[in-house]
């Protein structure tokens, strides 16, 4: 970790070593420029549609590990016709009521071995994955698509060459 080699014998020591490897310390200087002039805020409210929900669920891979809510992708995929109306009303209420369910902010960080490593006694031979709550992941995925759409339509992105 950090160029140092040390031997971790207990699970607690191994956990600390992996945590330091996966989550480096915060930078000492902020990356946000000081005294930056931001453009005026735009007047935009996110709206959720049943088509968006259907599209987001359609992008899911069925056999992925579930997060702490234990809702599997395959349940959403196979029960879409039953769930889409309920999800529509739940997701529509979030921006309207300015409320978000705290349970959707929970996640599980699982540690996986990197394939093809010659030594698994080194912290760099492992990688973390985040298992998120499914409904929160769906909602934030739709919100992210919304943000990209608005930014593109307002020409907020620099042109690519």
N, CA, C and O of each residue as an XYZ file, in Angstrom:
644
protein
N       0.847     -1.170      0.000
C       0.000      0.000      0.000
C       0.889      1.229      0.000
O       1.786      1.350      0.835
N       0.648      2.138     -0.928
C       1.445      3.359     -0.972
C       2.921      3.089     -1.200
O       3.765      3.841     -0.712
N       3.249      2.040     -1.926
C       4.630      1.695     -2.185
C       5.294      0.900     -1.078
O       6.439      0.473     -1.226
N       4.600      0.696      0.020
C       5.153     -0.056      1.144
C       4.659     -1.494      1.091
O       3.523     -1.765      0.703
N       5.529     -2.401      1.485
C       5.095     -3.783      1.616
C       5.068     -4.143      3.087
O       6.048     -3.958      3.808
N       3.933     -4.657      3.516
C       3.817     -5.119      4.889
C       2.934     -6.357      4.871
O       2.117     -6.544      3.969
N       3.110     -7.176      5.857
C       2.337     -8.411      5.914
C       1.159     -8.238      6.858
O       1.314     -7.846      8.015
N      -0.018     -8.539      6.338
C      -1.231     -8.482      7.148
C      -1.615     -9.914      7.497
O      -1.817    -10.742      6.609
N      -1.712    -10.198      8.770
C      -1.996    -11.564      9.206
C      -3.449    -11.759      9.629
O      -4.052    -12.783      9.310
N      -4.003    -10.808     10.327
C      -5.375    -10.974     10.821
C      -6.368    -10.392      9.816
O      -5.993     -9.610      8.943
N      -7.624    -10.776      9.948
C      -8.649    -10.221      9.070
C      -8.755     -8.708      9.228
O      -8.974     -7.999      8.246
N      -8.602     -8.210     10.445
C      -8.662     -6.759     10.683
C      -7.525     -6.050      9.943
O      -7.743     -5.006      9.327
N      -6.316     -6.612     10.000
C      -5.172     -6.020      9.289
C      -5.385     -6.082      7.780
O      -5.085     -5.125      7.066
N      -5.899     -7.203      7.299
C      -6.169     -7.338      5.866
C      -7.224     -6.332      5.419
O      -7.097     -5.727      4.355
N      -8.263     -6.151      6.229
C      -9.321     -5.192      5.905
C      -8.765     -3.781      5.813
O      -9.091     -3.041      4.884
N      -7.924     -3.402      6.777
C      -7.331     -2.061      6.763
C      -6.440     -1.865      5.543
O      -6.448     -0.796      4.932
N      -5.673     -2.890      5.185
C      -4.785     -2.803      4.026
C      -5.591     -2.631      2.744
O      -5.271     -1.773      1.920
N      -6.633     -3.439      2.571
C      -7.469     -3.314      1.374
C      -8.183     -1.964      1.349
O      -8.283     -1.345      0.290
N      -8.673     -1.503      2.482
C      -9.360     -0.207      2.536
C      -8.417      0.921      2.131
O      -8.814      1.812      1.380
N      -7.176      0.897      2.614
C      -6.205      1.932      2.222
C      -5.891      1.846      0.732
O      -5.671      2.868      0.083
N      -5.868      0.631      0.192
C      -5.578      0.441     -1.228
C      -6.731      0.930     -2.106
O      -6.502      1.567     -3.135
N      -7.964      0.634     -1.705
C      -9.135      0.988     -2.508
C      -9.542      2.446     -2.350
O     -10.027      3.061     -3.301
N      -9.352      3.002     -1.163
C      -9.852      4.337     -0.857
C      -8.702      5.220     -0.386
O      -8.490      5.372      0.817
N      -7.956      5.806     -1.329
C      -6.826      6.650     -0.935
C      -7.317      7.900     -0.196
O      -8.494      8.250     -0.281
N      -6.417      8.568      0.526
C      -6.833      9.763      1.262
C      -7.282     10.871      0.310
O      -6.906     10.897     -0.862
N      -8.090     11.782      0.840
C      -8.557     12.913      0.043
C      -7.361     13.781     -0.338
O      -6.388     13.864      0.411
N      -7.434     14.437     -1.519
C      -6.335     15.331     -1.891
C      -6.234     16.506     -0.909
O      -7.231     16.939     -0.331
N      -5.030     16.998     -0.742
C      -4.826     18.101      0.202
C      -5.333     19.424     -0.357
O      -5.738     20.305      0.402
N      -5.314     19.567     -1.671
C      -5.832     20.794     -2.287
C      -7.093     20.459     -3.066
O      -7.146     19.428     -3.738
N      -8.114     21.314     -2.989
C      -9.363     21.032     -3.709
C      -9.177     21.173     -5.216
O      -8.374     21.983     -5.681
N      -9.925     20.381     -5.970
C      -9.837     20.442     -7.428
C     -10.780     21.490     -8.012
O     -10.697     21.797     -9.201
N     -11.671     22.040     -7.197
C     -12.595     23.069     -7.663
C     -11.873     24.410     -7.614
O     -11.324     24.779     -6.576
N     -11.867     25.145     -8.734
C     -11.174     26.436     -8.721
C     -11.833     27.413     -7.745
O     -13.055     27.434     -7.598
N     -11.012     28.213     -7.090
C     -11.557     29.223     -6.182
C     -12.045     30.415     -6.996
O     -11.479     30.743     -8.039
N     -13.083     31.047     -6.515
C     -13.667     32.235     -7.155
C     -14.110     31.990     -8.593
O     -14.065     32.897     -9.423
N     -14.532     30.779     -8.883
C     -15.012     30.466    -10.231
C     -16.380     31.111    -10.451
O     -17.217     31.124     -9.547
N     -16.603     31.639    -11.642
C     -17.894     32.234    -11.980
C     -18.729     31.187    -12.700
O     -18.383     30.742    -13.794
N     -19.814     30.809    -12.082
C     -20.690     29.804    -12.654
C     -21.804     30.476    -13.444
O     -22.206     31.592    -13.115
N     -22.309     29.810    -14.485
C     -23.445     30.386    -15.218
C     -24.684     30.393    -14.328
O     -24.736     29.677    -13.328
N     -25.676     31.196    -14.687
C     -26.896     31.212    -13.870
C     -27.587     29.850    -13.914
O     -27.511     29.152    -14.925
N     -28.257     29.471    -12.837
C     -28.941     28.176    -12.834
C     -30.075     28.148    -13.851
O     -30.703     29.168    -14.135
N     -30.319     26.973    -14.385
C     -31.426     26.820    -15.329
C     -32.666     26.373    -14.565
O     -32.572     25.781    -13.490
N     -33.796     26.659    -15.123
C     -35.054     26.246    -14.507
C     -35.455     24.908    -15.123
O     -35.993     24.856    -16.229
N     -35.188     23.845    -14.400
C     -35.489     22.513    -14.926
C     -35.927     21.607    -13.793
O     -35.313     21.585    -12.727
N     -36.978     20.872    -14.028
C     -37.444     19.872    -13.074
C     -37.460     18.527    -13.777
O     -38.008     18.390    -14.871
N     -36.865     17.556    -13.151
C     -36.827     16.210    -13.722
C     -38.225     15.605    -13.731
O     -38.966     15.700    -12.753
N     -38.565     14.991    -14.838
C     -39.825     14.251    -14.924
C     -39.506     12.815    -15.297
O     -38.633     12.553    -16.124
N     -40.205     11.910    -14.692
C     -40.002     10.484    -14.931
C     -41.148      9.985    -15.792
O     -42.301     10.361    -15.586
N     -40.824      9.135    -16.757
C     -41.873      8.520    -17.576
C     -41.805      7.005    -17.431
O     -40.776      6.443    -17.055
N     -42.910      6.369    -17.734
C     -42.932      4.906    -17.711
C     -42.005      4.340    -18.783
O     -41.435      3.263    -18.612
N     -41.858      5.070    -19.887
C     -40.951      4.631    -20.948
C     -39.503      4.636    -20.456
O     -38.734      3.726    -20.767
N     -39.132      5.667    -19.683
C     -37.777      5.713    -19.120
C     -37.526      4.525    -18.198
O     -36.472      3.890    -18.252
N     -38.499      4.239    -17.362
C     -38.360      3.118    -16.423
C     -38.204      1.814    -17.197
O     -37.337      0.997    -16.886
N     -39.043      1.629    -18.199
C     -38.982      0.423    -19.029
C     -37.627      0.318    -19.714
O     -37.037     -0.761    -19.773
N     -37.136      1.440    -20.233
C     -35.842      1.454    -20.921
C     -34.705      1.123    -19.954
O     -33.817      0.340    -20.291
N     -34.725      1.712    -18.757
C     -33.667      1.447    -17.773
C     -33.665     -0.020    -17.341
O     -32.605     -0.635    -17.228
N     -34.834     -0.568    -17.103
C     -34.909     -1.978    -16.707
C     -34.477     -2.868    -17.867
O     -33.877     -3.921    -17.652
N     -34.779     -2.450    -19.095
C     -34.356     -3.203    -20.274
C     -32.846     -3.273    -20.431
O     -32.338     -4.185    -21.083
N     -32.123     -2.332    -19.848
C     -30.657     -2.316    -19.936
C     -29.990     -3.227    -18.902
O     -28.791     -3.493    -18.986
N     -30.768     -3.701    -17.930
C     -30.203     -4.522    -16.858
C     -29.803     -5.900    -17.364
O     -30.462     -6.471    -18.233
N     -28.722     -6.424    -16.814
C     -28.322     -7.808    -17.083
C     -28.963     -8.664    -15.999
O     -28.888     -8.318    -14.820
N     -29.591     -9.773    -16.376
C     -30.433    -10.496    -15.417
C     -29.707    -11.190    -14.271
O     -30.296    -11.346    -13.201
N     -28.484    -11.605    -14.439
C     -27.866    -12.467    -13.426
C     -26.713    -11.786    -12.696
O     -25.636    -12.363    -12.548
N     -26.942    -10.576    -12.249
C     -25.949     -9.844    -11.467
C     -26.293     -9.952     -9.988
O     -27.448    -10.180     -9.629
N     -25.304     -9.792     -9.143
C     -25.522     -9.870     -7.692
C     -26.403     -8.718     -7.228
O     -26.295     -7.596     -7.722
N     -27.265     -9.010     -6.284
C     -28.162     -7.994     -5.725
C     -27.440     -7.201     -4.640
O     -26.450     -7.658     -4.070
N     -27.953     -6.011     -4.371
C     -27.413     -5.160     -3.315
C     -28.079     -5.456     -1.984
O     -28.683     -6.515     -1.812
N     -27.975     -4.528     -1.038
C     -28.521     -4.764      0.300
C     -30.037     -4.911      0.334
O     -30.578     -5.485      1.279
N     -30.732     -4.400     -0.685
C     -32.199     -4.557     -0.715
C     -32.618     -5.931     -1.227
O     -33.795     -6.287     -1.168
N     -31.654     -6.704     -1.730
C     -31.864     -8.073     -2.218
C     -32.861     -8.156     -3.371
O     -33.477     -9.201     -3.580
N     -33.027     -7.060     -4.123
C     -33.887     -7.069     -5.307
C     -33.006     -7.420     -6.494
O     -32.083     -6.676     -6.825
N     -33.280     -8.541     -7.133
C     -32.443     -8.972     -8.253
C     -32.932     -8.348     -9.555
O     -34.112     -8.037     -9.717
N     -31.996     -8.177    -10.470
C     -32.337     -7.648    -11.787
C     -33.376     -8.516    -12.476
O     -34.276     -8.000    -13.139
N     -33.261     -9.827    -12.325
C     -34.183    -10.726    -13.028
C     -35.621    -10.540    -12.554
O     -36.550    -10.714    -13.343
N     -35.826    -10.191    -11.283
C     -37.188     -9.922    -10.796
C     -37.761     -8.715    -11.523
O     -38.902     -8.747    -11.983
N     -36.969     -7.648    -11.626
C     -37.450     -6.448    -12.313
C     -37.711     -6.719    -13.789
O     -38.715     -6.268    -14.340
N     -36.819     -7.443    -14.417
C     -36.976     -7.742    -15.844
C     -38.229     -8.576    -16.078
O     -39.016     -8.278    -16.976
N     -38.416     -9.614    -15.279
C     -39.534    -10.532    -15.499
C     -40.871    -10.011    -14.984
O     -41.920    -10.499    -15.402
N     -40.854     -9.032    -14.086
C     -42.101     -8.484    -13.527
C     -42.320     -7.039    -13.954
O     -43.083     -6.314    -13.316
N     -41.666     -6.618    -15.013
C     -41.736     -5.231    -15.460
C     -43.167     -4.761    -15.666
O     -43.532     -3.673    -15.222
N     -43.979     -5.566    -16.332
C     -45.356     -5.151    -16.628
C     -46.167     -4.913    -15.355
O     -47.084     -4.091    -15.356
N     -45.848     -5.607    -14.284
C     -46.556     -5.433    -13.013
C     -45.998     -4.228    -12.245
O     -46.756     -3.492    -11.613
N     -44.681     -4.025    -12.299
C     -44.019     -3.038    -11.449
C     -43.938     -1.631    -12.026
O     -43.807     -0.667    -11.270
N     -44.013     -1.490    -13.345
C     -43.725     -0.189    -13.962
C     -44.637      0.922    -13.450
O     -44.167      2.039    -13.231
N     -45.918      0.650    -13.256
C     -46.829      1.695    -12.764
C     -46.487      2.099    -11.335
O     -46.508      3.286    -11.010
N     -46.174      1.135    -10.480
C     -45.800      1.446     -9.096
C     -44.504      2.259     -9.055
O     -44.403      3.248     -8.329
N     -43.518      1.828     -9.842
C     -42.247      2.545     -9.878
C     -42.428      3.959    -10.419
O     -41.767      4.894     -9.967
N     -43.322      4.107    -11.382
C     -43.589      5.435    -11.941
C     -44.068      6.389    -10.849
O     -43.569      7.510    -10.751
N     -45.014      5.967    -10.039
C     -45.542      6.848     -8.999
C     -44.502      7.117     -7.905
O     -44.425      8.227     -7.378
N     -43.716      6.113     -7.573
C     -42.663      6.306     -6.564
C     -41.602      7.273     -7.087
O     -41.252      8.240     -6.410
N     -41.090      7.011     -8.291
C     -40.022      7.841     -8.848
C     -40.504      9.256     -9.165
O     -39.730     10.206     -9.055
N     -41.759      9.408     -9.554
C     -42.304     10.745     -9.837
C     -42.416     11.577     -8.571
O     -42.293     12.801     -8.617
N     -42.645     10.927     -7.451
C     -42.810     11.650     -6.185
C     -41.488     12.202     -5.655
O     -41.488     13.174     -4.900
N     -40.377     11.605     -6.031
C     -39.084     12.011     -5.463
C     -38.776     13.480     -5.754
O     -38.545     14.233     -4.808
N     -38.760     13.931     -7.025
C     -38.469     15.360     -7.246
C     -39.618     16.272     -6.802
O     -39.389     17.400     -6.367
N     -40.838     15.781     -6.912
C     -41.996     16.603     -6.546
C     -42.025     16.892     -5.047
O     -42.341     18.008     -4.632
N     -41.697     15.889     -4.240
C     -41.712     16.041     -2.784
C     -40.336     16.379     -2.208
O     -40.190     16.628     -1.011
N     -39.338     16.382     -3.081
C     -37.956     16.611     -2.648
C     -37.588     15.648     -1.516
O     -37.051     16.050     -0.484
N     -37.890     14.383     -1.737
C     -37.648     13.343     -0.731
C     -36.975     12.154     -1.410
O     -37.275     11.828     -2.559
N     -36.076     11.523     -0.694
C     -35.372     10.354     -1.216
C     -35.251      9.355     -0.074
O     -34.867      9.719      1.037
N     -35.573      8.122     -0.341
C     -35.533      7.080      0.683
C     -34.086      6.792      1.084
O     -33.271      6.405      0.247
N     -33.771      6.982      2.367
C     -32.404      6.796      2.860
C     -31.875      5.386      2.633
O     -30.673      5.205      2.438
N     -32.743      4.394      2.653
C     -32.314      3.013      2.442
C     -31.688      2.788      1.079
O     -30.885      1.871      0.907
N     -32.047      3.618      0.106
C     -31.475      3.483     -1.235
C     -30.037      3.974     -1.299
O     -29.356      3.756     -2.301
N     -29.569      4.626     -0.258
C     -28.196      5.119     -0.220
C     -27.220      4.066      0.302
O     -26.008      4.284      0.293
N     -27.735      2.944      0.751
C     -26.875      1.886      1.282
C     -26.285      1.061      0.144
O     -26.891      0.917     -0.918
N     -25.105      0.529      0.383
C     -24.479     -0.361     -0.581
C     -23.580     -1.333      0.148
O     -23.258     -1.161      1.323
N     -23.187     -2.352     -0.577
C     -22.237     -3.338     -0.072
C     -21.006     -3.246     -0.962
O     -21.121     -3.280     -2.187
N     -19.838     -3.129     -0.358
C     -18.605     -3.180     -1.131
C     -18.053     -4.590     -1.005
O     -17.677     -5.029      0.082
N     -18.008     -5.288     -2.124
C     -17.463     -6.646     -2.153
C     -16.066     -6.591     -2.772
O     -15.799     -5.766     -3.646
N     -15.197     -7.456     -2.322
C     -13.828     -7.506     -2.820
C     -13.683     -8.741     -3.698
O     -13.957     -9.861     -3.267
N     -13.249     -8.521     -4.935
C     -13.059     -9.617     -5.886
C     -11.592     -9.729     -6.265
O     -10.862     -8.738     -6.296
N     -11.183    -10.937     -6.549
C      -9.830    -11.145     -7.061
C      -9.776    -10.692     -8.515
O     -10.699    -10.954     -9.286
N      -8.688    -10.008     -8.890
C      -8.465     -9.675    -10.291
C      -8.028    -10.957    -10.988
O      -7.169    -11.683    -10.487
N      -8.613    -11.228    -12.125
C      -8.316    -12.457    -12.862
C      -6.893    -12.396    -13.416
O      -6.445    -11.353    -13.892
N      -6.202    -13.511    -13.347
C      -4.897    -13.640    -13.973
C      -3.734    -13.061    -13.193
O      -2.641    -12.925    -13.743
N      -3.931    -12.720    -11.941
C      -2.827    -12.206    -11.126
C      -1.950    -13.372    -10.674
O      -2.443    -14.462    -10.385
N      -0.662    -13.126    -10.620
C       0.247    -14.206    -10.224
C       0.308    -14.380     -8.708
O       0.630    -15.461     -8.217
N      -0.003    -13.310     -7.967
C       0.070    -13.381     -6.501
C      -1.184    -12.763     -5.904
O      -1.531    -11.619     -6.197
N      -1.852    -13.533     -5.071
C      -3.043    -13.026     -4.400
C      -2.767    -12.678     -2.937
O      -3.695    -12.525     -2.143
N      -1.490    -12.556     -2.590
C      -1.149    -12.091     -1.251
C      -0.840    -10.596     -1.259
O      -0.411    -10.047     -0.243
N      -1.058     -9.923     -2.413
C      -0.837     -8.487     -2.536
C      -2.180     -7.772     -2.662
O      -3.092     -8.261     -3.329
N      -2.293     -6.621     -2.023
C      -3.554     -5.864     -2.053
C      -3.935     -5.462     -3.471
O      -5.122     -5.391     -3.789
N      -2.944     -5.196     -4.337
C      -3.251     -4.757     -5.699
C      -3.834     -5.885     -6.568
O      -4.213     -5.639     -7.713
N      -3.908     -7.084     -6.053
C      -4.487     -8.212     -6.787
C      -5.995     -8.310     -6.602
O      -6.619     -9.259     -7.078
N      -6.581     -7.341     -5.919
C      -8.017     -7.352     -5.642
C      -8.638     -6.050     -6.114
O      -7.952     -5.038     -6.261
N      -9.946     -6.083     -6.351
C     -10.664     -4.869     -6.736
C     -12.010     -4.833     -6.029
O     -12.624     -5.873     -5.789
N     -12.465     -3.624     -5.698
C     -13.775     -3.516     -5.046
C     -14.886     -3.380     -6.077
O     -14.677     -2.809     -7.147
N     -16.055     -3.898     -5.763
C     -17.256     -3.605     -6.544
C     -18.329     -3.149     -5.559
O     -18.373     -3.598     -4.413
N     -19.180     -2.264     -6.022
C     -20.263     -1.755     -5.175
C     -21.566     -2.409     -5.598
O     -21.943     -2.351     -6.769
N     -22.246     -3.022     -4.663
C     -23.567     -3.595     -4.899
C     -24.577     -2.603     -4.332
O     -24.693     -2.439     -3.118
N     -25.303     -1.947     -5.233
C     -26.203     -0.862     -4.858
C     -27.633     -1.349     -4.702
O     -28.008     -2.396     -5.229
N     -28.422     -0.579     -3.974
C     -29.860     -0.856     -3.884
C     -30.473     -0.620     -5.264
O     -30.231      0.411     -5.890
N     -31.257     -1.570     -5.723
C     -31.740     -1.559     -7.095
C     -32.607     -0.349     -7.430
O     -32.422      0.262     -8.483
N     -33.546      0.009     -6.561
C     -34.450      1.109     -6.898
C     -33.701      2.433     -6.936
O     -33.983      3.279     -7.785
N     -32.761      2.619     -6.036
C     -31.929      3.816     -6.077
C     -31.081      3.860     -7.329
O     -30.900      4.921     -7.926
N     -30.556      2.703     -7.733
C     -29.741      2.634     -8.943
C     -30.574      2.969    -10.174
O     -30.106      3.678    -11.065
N     -31.799      2.468    -10.231
C     -32.683      2.787    -11.361
C     -32.980      4.281    -11.416
O     -32.871      4.908    -12.470
N     -33.358      4.847    -10.267
C     -33.726      6.264    -10.252
C     -32.535      7.143    -10.615
O     -32.672      8.046    -11.441
N     -31.378      6.902    -10.022
C     -30.219      7.745    -10.317
C     -29.731      7.545    -11.746
O     -29.177      8.469    -12.342
N     -29.928      6.355    -12.303
C     -29.592      6.131    -13.709
C     -30.450      6.987    -14.624
O     -29.949      7.574    -15.582
N     -31.748      7.059    -14.329
C     -32.642      7.911    -15.124
C     -32.289      9.379    -14.930
O     -32.310     10.156    -15.885
N     -31.970      9.756    -13.714
C     -31.596     11.134    -13.422
C     -30.317     11.509    -14.171
O     -30.215     12.612    -14.707
N     -29.350     10.608    -14.210
C     -28.100     10.859    -14.932
C     -28.369     11.062    -16.418
O     -27.789     11.958    -17.031
N     -29.237     10.246    -17.003
C     -29.590     10.430    -18.414
C     -30.256     11.781    -18.629
O     -30.005     12.446    -19.634
N     -31.100     12.189    -17.694
C     -31.758     13.496    -17.751
C     -30.732     14.625    -17.725
O     -30.818     15.563    -18.518
N     -29.774     14.536    -16.825
C     -28.747     15.571    -16.700
C     -27.934     15.672    -17.985
O     -27.654     16.775    -18.454
N     -27.556     14.542    -18.557
C     -26.801     14.548    -19.811
C     -27.629     15.193    -20.917
O     -27.110     16.006    -21.682
N     -28.908     14.840    -21.010
C     -29.782     15.420    -22.029
C     -29.847     16.941    -21.890
O     -29.708     17.661    -22.878
N     -30.057     17.427    -20.675
C     -30.151     18.873    -20.446
C     -28.824     19.552    -20.782
O     -28.811     20.593    -21.438
N     -27.725     18.977    -20.344
C     -26.411     19.567    -20.624
C     -26.127     19.619    -22.119
O     -25.584     20.606    -22.616
N     -26.491     18.563    -22.836
C     -26.290     18.559    -24.285
C     -27.184     19.589    -24.963
O     -26.732     20.305    -25.857
N     -28.448     19.674    -24.550
C     -29.369     20.614    -25.191
C     -29.000     22.069    -24.888
O     -29.321     22.957    -25.679
N     -28.338     22.327    -23.768
C     -27.916     23.687    -23.406
C     -26.468     23.966    -23.845
O     -25.924     25.029    -23.547
N     -25.850     23.017    -24.547
C     -24.464     23.144    -25.013
C     -23.485     23.404    -23.868
O     -22.579     24.228    -23.990
N     -23.677     22.691    -22.753
C     -22.776     22.834    -21.616
C     -21.482     22.043    -21.804
O     -20.475     22.346    -21.164
N     -21.500     21.043    -22.668
C     -20.311     20.227    -22.884
C     -19.430     20.868    -23.939
O     -19.921     21.434    -24.916
N     -18.141     20.776    -23.735
C     -17.205     21.271    -24.737
C     -17.236     20.346    -25.942
O     -17.408     19.137    -25.784
N     -17.074     20.890    -27.143
C     -17.074     20.021    -28.325
C     -15.886     19.062    -28.295
O     -14.796     19.418    -27.847
N     -16.110     17.856    -28.775
C     -15.037     16.861    -28.843
C     -14.449     16.864    -30.239
O     -15.139     17.147    -31.218
N     -13.177     16.549    -30.319
C     -12.513     16.543    -31.627
C     -12.138     15.159    -32.027
O     -11.569     14.959    -33.100
